Amino acid sequence: MPIEFAVNWIDFGAGGSFQMGIYIDGLAAVMLVVVCFVSLMIQLYSGAFMQDDKRFAWYYAVLNLFTASMLGLVVAPNFIELYIFWELVGLCSYLLIGHWFEKPSAAKAAQKAFIVTRVGDAALFVGIIMFWRATGTTSYEGITQAAQAGFIGGSVLTAAVVLVFVGAIGKSAQFPLHVWLPDAMEGPTPVSALIHAATMVAAGVYLVARTYDIFVQSPTAMLVVAYIGGFTALMAATMALTKKDMKRVIAYSTVSQLGYMMLALGIGSFSAGIFHLYNHAFFKALLFLGAGSIIYAMNSYNIFDMGGLRRRMPVTFWTMVIGGLSLAGIFPLSGFWSKDAIVASAFAEHFYVLFGMALLTVFLTAFYIFRAIFVAFMGEPRSEAAREAVESPGIMTGPMVILALLAVVSGLIGTPLSNYFAELVTPSEFAVETLALEPEEFSAVMAALSVAMGGAGILLAYVLYVPKPERAAALARRFSPVYTFLDKGWYFDALYDRVFVRPAMAIGRVTREFDRRALGRFVTGVGRGAGGLGERLRPLQGGGAQNYALFILVSVLLLGVIVGAQYAFLTVAVIAVVALAAVALGARL
């Protein structure tokens, strides 16, 4: 049974009220476990990674506020409470991404994340207002019941739901608001792990899942969710193929995997989508902490500065291999069970285009993650830092080993033999009836196909980057335009720079010049004029009592003249009116 408690926060009388409280069901329970456990691992790891940082205490303060904000978001029973914690999550991400704000790149990345996600947040707020105006409530259950009763029209409901989804797009870095997440790698690596695994980006997926009974009442909105998710999954996977920065490879992987989750929710595979969110938290946190371990040892992000680390950092190597295999969906690791469920559901529900996109993404995912692992750990060291690298301390490798264990076993609660997860996190009866969902069944054929695609991606990465790495370089030169296109992230940043950033900067420059030259000169002129008038009037304030008495007398006389003139004008006007009336009357007689 769900746990629910709420009290009135703001009471409008007949206009309704806003409540604050908690709501915990199976979905919230899973998220609470994920957020708390992953946050604990990252905080332990941060003790060594950030030990020499000059803002060590500030880092931990904001990190804990980040976790607390995500927990508040998870247990919120209504949109208003969710939105408060939603904005706190965004604020904390801004502070943590820009933790090293002395670096211009970090400061710009924090600003970019804050501004881009504000676009989604504004859309979410408008959607909340539309729901409130139409139903008089902001609670999820109240809006669901009002929609069922027909209090929200079809077009209004679809518009409001899509606006809410735009908020989720911003937080979960889905197309077209995905551009902030790769740049967020400028923050400390443990922060990247927390953002990508358990907090900010998970908030968007959780929002769609929490309001699923509202979403299912708009088939158009569900299709938007599914196709945005499918396209994002494939797009981000292609972008990761050419990246040299270890953290950016994993960052684009996060964008892609979140696309998988949105795809699953959009096609009605609710349990599979949340199951993948649950499994993804463990192996993605592991991959980021593994990348942080390498950076801690080498002080470099470039995988082509590494090489030969397998012998020098064995714990990091094997834990990252486990994380990579789970991400690639290789049996029997945790990622296999949830990713296979999504792929199989897309085929079973006859979304064949999305099925093809998802299957191709499996292949690309396996290729790009093992490209990074093979280049970083195999072969000979490519730099002096790689030759001198040593394994990270136990306070860092300990959490990595624990997360690696979970990357192996966390999926066992969702296997066909023990489908406990689907019983814990399941769509409501209303959602099942509305979508006409059939019970999801395990498909050995789909599982074999998915594993084969993942295995093919790993094999291709090995062939291109281990025996003869020059093969990959030759291919990059041969297909240089394609390579550049992918490396530049499909030129989305350049496009947004031309369409949005430059015009906004131009408007800012015009406004600044207008303020400085027109308004500034006007204000300065008024000030100078007042100062000059004061200088001219200064002699009148000489301090002589007789002069002040004269001024008073003259002022009284002037007032008398003015008042008298007013009365004289009124007297003349009255006489004129009376005279005209008399003349008119005489003419009639």
C-alpha positions in Angstrom: 0.0 0.0 0.0 1.3 3.5 -0.8 2.3 5.8 2.0 0.6 9.2 1.6 0.6 12.3 3.9 -0.2 15.9 3.1 -1.0 19.2 4.8 -2.3 22.5 3.5 0.6 24.9 2.6 -1.3 27.8 1.0 -5.1 28.0 1.3 -7.0 30.2 -1.2 -10.4 29.6 0.4 -12.9 28.9 -2.3 -10.1 29.0 -4.9 -8.5 25.8 -3.6 -5.1 25.2 -1.9 -1.6 24.0 -2.4 -0.4 21.1 -0.3 2.9 19.8 0.8 3.4 16.1 1.7 4.9 12.8 0.7 3.7 9.9 -1.5 5.7 6.7 -1.5 4.7 3.7 -3.7 6.8 1.1 -5.5 8.1 3.6 -8.1 9.2 6.1 -5.4 10.7 3.3 -3.3 12.9 2.2 -6.1 14.1 5.7 -6.8 14.8 6.3 -3.1 17.0 3.3 -3.0 18.8 4.3 -6.2 19.4 7.9 -5.1 20.5 7.1 -1.6 22.8 4.2 -2.4 24.5 5.8 -5.5 24.9 9.0 -3.6 26.5 7.2 -0.7 29.0 5.5 -3.0 29.9 8.8 -4.7 30.3 10.6 -1.4 32.7 8.0 -0.2 34.6 8.1 -3.5 34.7 11.9 -3.3 36.6 11.8 0.0 39.8 10.9 -1.9 39.1 12.5 -5.3 38.4 15.9 -3.9 40.7 15.8 -0.8 43.0 18.6 -2.0 40.2 20.8 -3.3 40.2 24.3 -1.7 36.4 24.3 -1.5 36.1 20.8 -0.1 33.4 21.7 2.5 31.4 23.7 0.0 31.5 20.8 -2.4 30.1 18.3 0.2 27.4 20.9 1.3 26.1 21.3 -2.2 26.4 17.6 -3.0 24.2 16.8 0.0 21.7 19.5 -0.9 21.6 18.0 -4.4 20.7 14.5 -3.0 18.2 16.0 -0.6 16.5 17.9 -3.5 16.2 14.8 -5.6 14.7 12.9 -2.7 12.1 15.7 -2.2 11.3 15.5 -5.9 10.8 11.8 -5.7 8.3 11.8 -2.8 6.3 14.9 -3.9 2.6 14.1 -4.3 1.8 17.1 -6.6 3.2 19.3 -9.3 3.9 22.4 -7.1 6.0 20.5 -4.6 7.7 18.7 -7.4 8.5 22.0 -9.1 10.1 23.5 -6.0 12.5 20.6 -5.7 12.9 20.4 -9.5 14.4 24.0 -9.4 16.6 23.1 -6.4 18.0 20.2 -8.4 18.8 22.6 -11.3 20.4 25.1 -8.9 22.6 22.5 -7.4 23.7 21.1 -10.8 24.6 24.7 -11.8 26.8 25.1 -8.6 28.4 21.7 -9.0 29.1 21.9 -12.7 30.7 25.3 -12.1 32.6 24.1 -9.0 35.9 25.1 -10.6 34.5 28.4 -11.9 38.0 29.8 -12.2 38.2 27.8 -15.4 36.3 29.7 -18.2 35.1 26.4 -19.7 33.6 25.3 -16.4 31.8 28.7 -15.8 30.4 28.6 -19.4 29.3 24.9 -19.0 27.4 25.8 -15.8 25.7 28.7 -17.4 24.8 26.6 -20.5 23.3 23.9 -18.3 21.3 26.4 -16.3 20.0 28.3 -19.3 19.1 25.3 -21.5 17.3 23.5 -18.7 15.4 26.7 -17.9 13.8 26.4 -21.3 12.3 23.1 -20.3 11.4 24.3 -16.8 9.5 27.2 -18.2 7.5 24.8 -20.4 6.8 22.6 -17.4 5.6 25.6 -15.4 3.2 26.6 -18.1 1.9 23.0 -18.3 1.3 23.0 -14.5 -0.7 26.3 -14.8 -2.8 24.8 -17.6 -3.6 21.8 -15.5 -4.4 24.0 -12.4 -6.7 26.3 -14.4 -8.6 23.4 -16.0 -9.0 21.2 -12.9 -8.4 23.5 -9.8 -5.8 21.1 -8.5 -2.1 20.3 -8.9 -2.1 16.8 -7.5 -1.3 14.0 -9.9 -4.3 11.9 -8.8 -6.7 14.9 -9.0 -5.6 15.8 -12.5 -5.8 12.2 -13.6 -9.4 11.9 -12.3 -10.4 15.3 -13.9 -9.0 14.2 -17.2 -11.0 10.9 -17.0 -14.1 12.8 -16.2 -13.7 15.0 -19.2 -12.9 18.3 -17.5 -9.8 18.8 -19.7 -10.5 18.8 -23.4 -8.4 16.7 -25.8 -6.3 19.5 -27.3 -5.8 21.2 -24.0 -4.8 17.9 -22.3 -2.4 17.1 -25.1 -0.8 20.6 -25.0 -0.4 20.5 -21.2 1.1 17.0 -21.3 3.5 17.9 -24.1 4.6 21.0 -22.1 5.3 18.8 -19.1 7.3 16.5 -21.3 9.3 19.4 -22.6 10.3 19.9 -18.9 11.4 16.3 -18.8 13.3 16.8 -22.1 15.3 19.6 -20.5 16.3 17.7 -17.3 16.9 14.4 -19.0 18.9 15.9 -21.9 16.7 14.6 -24.7 16.7 16.0 -28.2 16.6 19.0 -28.9 17.7 20.2 -25.3 20.5 17.6 -25.0 23.4 20.0 -25.7 24.0 20.9 -22.1 24.9 17.5 -20.8 28.2 16.8 -22.5 29.6 20.2 -21.5 28.6 19.4 -17.9 31.7 17.2 -17.8 33.6 20.3 -16.8 32.5 19.6 -13.2 34.3 17.2 -10.8 34.0 13.6 -12.0 32.0 12.4 -8.9 29.5 15.1 -9.7 29.2 13.8 -13.2 28.5 10.4 -11.8 25.8 11.7 -9.5 24.1 13.8 -12.2 24.2 11.0 -14.8 23.3 8.1 -12.6 20.9 9.1 -9.9 19.8 12.7 -9.7 19.2 15.4 -12.3 18.9 13.4 -15.6 16.8 10.7 -13.9 14.3 13.4 -12.8 12.9 13.8 -16.3 12.2 10.1 -16.7 10.8 9.9 -13.2 8.4 12.8 -14.0 7.0 11.0 -17.0 6.6 7.8 -15.0 5.0 9.5 -12.0 2.4 11.3 -14.2 2.0 8.2 -16.4 -1.8 8.0 -15.9 -2.1 11.6 -17.3 0.2 10.8 -20.2 -1.6 7.7 -21.3 -4.8 9.8 -21.9 -3.1 11.5 -24.8 -2.0 9.1 -27.5 -0.3 12.0 -29.4 1.8 12.8 -26.3 2.8 9.1 -25.9 4.0 9.0 -29.5 6.0 12.2 -29.0 7.6 10.6 -25.9 8.4 7.4 -27.8 9.9 8.9 -30.9 11.8 11.6 -29.1 13.3 8.9 -27.0 14.1 6.6 -29.9 15.7 9.4 -32.0 17.7 10.6 -29.0 19.0 7.1 -28.2 20.3 6.7 -31.8 21.6 10.2 -32.2 23.6 10.3 -29.0 25.1 6.9 -29.7 26.5 8.2 -33.1 27.9 11.2 -31.4 29.8 9.1 -28.9 31.6 7.1 -31.7 34.3 9.7 -32.3 34.9 11.3 -28.9 38.4 11.3 -27.4 37.4 12.5 -24.0 36.6 9.5 -21.7 34.0 11.4 -19.8 32.3 12.7 -22.9 32.0 9.2 -24.3 30.1 8.2 -21.1 28.1 11.4 -21.1 26.7 10.8 -24.6 26.0 7.3 -23.5 23.8 8.7 -20.7 21.9 10.7 -23.2 21.4 7.6 -25.3 20.3 5.4 -22.4 17.8 8.0 -21.2 16.4 7.9 -24.7 15.9 4.1 -24.3 13.9 4.8 -21.1 11.7 7.5 -22.8 11.1 5.1 -25.7 10.0 2.4 -23.3 7.6 4.7 -21.5 6.2 6.0 -24.8 5.3 2.6 -26.2 3.7 1.5 -22.9 6.6 -0.6 -21.6 6.4 1.1 -18.2 8.2 -1.5 -16.0 11.0 -2.1 -18.6 11.7 1.7 -18.7 11.9 2.1 -15.0 13.9 -1.2 -14.7 16.4 0.2 -17.1 16.6 3.4 -15.0 17.3 1.3 -12.0 20.0 -0.8 -13.6 21.5 2.1 -15.5 22.2 4.0 -12.2 24.6 1.3 -11.0 26.6 0.6 -14.2 26.7 4.3 -15.3 27.9 5.5 -11.8 30.5 2.7 -12.1 31.7 3.9 -15.5 32.1 7.5 -14.4 33.9 6.5 -11.2 36.2 4.3 -13.3 36.9 7.3 -15.6 37.5 9.4 -12.5 40.0 6.8 -11.3 42.0 7.1 -14.5 41.9 10.9 -14.4 43.0 10.8 -10.7 46.0 8.6 -11.8 46.9 10.5 -15.0 45.3 13.9 -14.8 44.2 13.5 -18.4 40.8 12.9 -20.1 42.1 12.0 -23.5 41.9 8.2 -24.1 44.7 8.5 -26.7 47.0 9.7 -23.9 46.4 6.5 -22.1 47.1 2.9 -23.1 48.6 0.0 -21.2 46.6 0.8 -18.0 45.3 -2.8 -17.7 48.4 -3.9 -15.9 48.9 -0.7 -13.9 45.2 -0.3 -12.7 43.7 -3.8 -12.7 40.8 -3.0 -10.3 39.8 0.0 -12.5 40.1 -2.1 -15.6 38.0 -5.0 -14.6 35.3 -2.9 -13.0 35.0 -0.8 -16.1 34.9 -3.9 -18.2 31.9 -5.1 -16.1 30.3 -1.7 -16.4 30.9 -1.7 -20.2 29.4 -5.2 -20.6 26.3 -4.2 -18.7 25.9 -1.1 -20.7 26.3 -3.1 -23.9 23.5 -5.4 -22.8 25.6 -8.6 -22.6 24.0 -11.6 -20.9 23.7 -12.2 -18.0 24.7 -8.7 -16.6 22.0 -6.3 -15.3 21.9 -4.1 -18.4 20.9 -7.1 -20.6 17.6 -7.8 -18.8 16.3 -4.2 -19.0 17.6 -3.3 -22.4 16.3 -6.6 -23.9 12.9 -5.9 -22.4 12.7 -2.6 -24.1 13.9 -3.9 -27.5 11.5 -6.8 -27.3 8.6 -4.6 -26.3 9.1 -2.3 -29.3 8.9 -5.3 -31.6 5.9 -6.9 -29.8 4.0 -3.6 -29.8 4.6 -3.3 -33.6 6.8 -0.1 -33.3 9.1 -1.5 -36.0 10.9 1.8 -36.7 11.7 2.3 -33.1 12.7 -1.4 -32.8 15.2 -0.9 -35.6 16.5 2.3 -34.0 16.9 0.6 -30.6 18.6 -2.5 -32.1 21.1 -0.3 -34.0 21.8 1.7 -30.9 22.7 -1.6 -29.1 25.4 -2.2 -31.7 26.7 1.4 -31.5 26.7 1.4 -27.7 28.8 -1.7 -27.5 31.2 -0.3 -30.0 31.8 3.1 -28.5 32.2 2.0 -24.9 34.6 -0.7 -25.7 36.5 1.6 -28.1 37.2 3.8 -25.1 38.1 0.8 -22.8 40.4 -0.9 -25.4 42.2 2.4 -26.2 42.6 3.3 -22.6 43.6 -0.1 -21.2 45.1 -2.2 -24.0 48.4 -1.8 -25.9 51.4 0.2 -24.7 51.4 3.5 -22.7 51.2 6.5 -25.0 52.4 9.1 -22.5 54.7 9.5 -19.6 51.6 9.8 -17.3 50.3 6.5 -18.5 53.6 4.8 -17.8 53.7 6.1 -14.2 50.0 5.5 -13.4 49.1 3.5 -10.4 45.9 2.1 -9.0 43.7 4.5 -7.1 43.3 4.3 -3.3 40.9 1.9 -1.6 38.4 4.6 -0.7 37.9 5.0 -4.5 38.2 1.5 -5.7 35.9 0.1 -2.9 32.7 1.9 -4.2 33.7 0.8 -7.7 33.8 -2.8 -6.7 30.5 -2.6 -5.0 28.9 -0.9 -8.0 30.5 -3.6 -10.3 28.8 -6.3 -8.2 25.5 -4.6 -8.6 26.1 -4.2 -12.3 26.2 -8.0 -12.4 23.3 -8.9 -10.0 20.9 -6.0 -9.9 19.0 -7.2 -13.0 18.3 -10.6 -11.4 15.1 -9.2 -9.7 13.7 -8.7 -13.2 14.4 -11.9 -14.9 11.6 -14.2 -16.3 12.3 -16.6 -13.3 12.0 -13.9 -10.7 10.0 -11.0 -12.1 9.8 -9.2 -8.7 10.6 -5.8 -10.2 7.6 -5.8 -12.5 5.3 -6.6 -9.5 6.9 -3.8 -7.5 6.9 -1.2 -10.3 3.9 -1.7 -12.5 1.5 0.7 -14.4 -1.8 1.3 -12.8 -4.9 -0.7 -13.9 -6.2 2.5 -15.6 -3.0 2.8 -17.7 -3.1 -0.9 -18.6 -6.8 -0.6 -19.7 -6.2 2.7 -21.6 -3.2 1.4 -23.5 -4.7 -2.2 -23.9 -1.4 -3.6 -22.7 -0.6 -7.3 -22.8 1.6 -9.0 -20.2 5.3 -8.7 -21.3 6.9 -12.0 -22.1 10.5 -12.9 -22.4 11.6 -13.6 -26.0 14.6 -15.8 -26.5 14.9 -14.8 -30.1 14.9 -11.0 -29.3 17.4 -11.7 -26.5 19.7 -13.6 -28.7 19.5 -10.9 -31.4 20.2 -8.1 -28.9 23.2 -9.9 -27.5 24.5 -10.7 -31.0 24.3 -7.0 -31.9 26.2 -6.0 -28.7 28.8 -8.7 -29.3 29.3 -7.5 -32.9 29.9 -4.0 -31.6 32.5 -5.2 -29.1 34.2 -7.3 -31.8 34.4 -4.4 -34.3 35.9 -2.2 -31.6 38.6 -4.8 -30.9 39.4 -5.3 -34.5 39.8 -1.6 -35.2 41.6 -0.5 -32.0 43.6 -3.4 -30.6 45.6 -5.4 -33.2 46.2 -2.5 -35.7 44.9 0.8 -34.3 46.0 2.5 -37.6 42.9 0.9 -39.2 40.6 3.2 -37.3 42.8 6.3 -38.1 42.6 5.3 -41.8 38.9 5.0 -41.7 38.6 8.4 -40.0 40.7 10.0 -42.7 38.7 8.3 -45.5 35.3 9.3 -44.1 36.5 12.7 -42.8 33.3 14.6 -43.4 31.2 12.0 -41.5 33.8 11.8 -38.7 33.8 15.6 -38.3 30.0 15.7 -38.4 29.8 13.2 -35.6 32.6 14.7 -33.6 31.0 18.1 -33.7 27.8 16.6 -32.3 25.8 17.0 -35.6 26.6 20.7 -35.4 23.8 21.4 -32.9 26.0 23.7 -30.8 26.9 25.7 -34.0 23.3 25.8 -35.1 22.1 27.0 -31.7 24.9 29.5 -31.6 23.7 31.1 -34.9 20.0 30.9 -34.3 19.8 31.7 -30.6 23.1 32.8 -29.0 24.3 35.4 -31.5 20.9 37.1 -31.9 20.5 37.2 -28.1 24.0 38.7 -27.8 23.3 41.2 -30.5 20.1 42.3 -28.8 22.1 42.6 -25.6 24.7 44.8 -27.2 22.0 47.1 -28.7 20.2 47.3 -25.4 23.5 48.1 -23.6 24.3 50.9 -26.1 20.8 52.3 -25.8 21.0 52.3 -22.1 24.4 53.9 -22.1 24.0 56.5 -24.8 20.3 57.4 -24.6 19.1 56.7 -21.1 22.4 57.3 -19.6 22.8 60.7 -21.2 19.2 61.6 -20.3 19.7 60.8 -16.7 23.1 62.5 -16.6 21.5 65.6 -18.3 18.7 65.7 -15.7 21.3 65.5 -13.0 23.5 68.2 -14.4 20.4 70.5 -15.0 19.3 70.0 -11.4 22.8 70.8 -10.2 23.0 73.9 -12.3 19.6 75.1 -11.1 20.7 74.5 -7.5 23.8 76.6 -8.1 21.7 79.5 -9.5 19.3 79.3 -6.5 22.1 79.1 -4.0 22.4 82.9 -3.5 18.8 83.1 -2.5 19.6 81.0 0.5 21.9 83.5 2.2 20.7 83.0 5.7 19.0 86.5 6.2 15.7 86.4 8.0 14.4 89.5 6.2 15.0 87.8 2.9 13.1 84.7 4.0 10.2 86.9 5.2 10.2 88.7 1.8 10.1 85.3 0.0 7.1 84.2 2.1 5.3 87.5 1.4 5.9 87.3 -2.3 4.8 83.6 -2.4 1.6 84.5 -0.5 0.9 87.3 -3.0 1.5 85.0 -6.0 -0.8 82.4 -4.5 -3.4 85.1 -4.0 -3.1 86.3 -7.5 -3.4 82.7 -8.9 -6.4 81.9 -6.7 -8.0 85.3 -7.5 -7.4 84.8 -11.2 -9.2 81.4 -11.0 -12.2 83.0 -9.2 -12.1 85.9 -11.6 -12.2 83.5 -14.5 -15.1 81.6 -13.0 -17.0 84.9 -12.3 -16.5 86.1 -15.9 -17.6 82.7 -17.2 -20.8 82.7 -15.1 -21.7 86.3 -16.3 -21.1 85.3 -19.9 -23.3 82.2 -19.6 -26.1 84.2 -17.9 -25.8 86.9 -20.6 -26.0 84.4 -23.4 -29.0 82.8 -21.8 -30.8 86.1 -21.5 -30.2 87.0 -25.1 -31.5 83.6 -26.3 -34.6 84.0 -24.1 -35.2 87.6 -25.4 -34.9 86.4 -29.0 -37.7 83.8 -28.4 -40.0 86.3 -26.8 
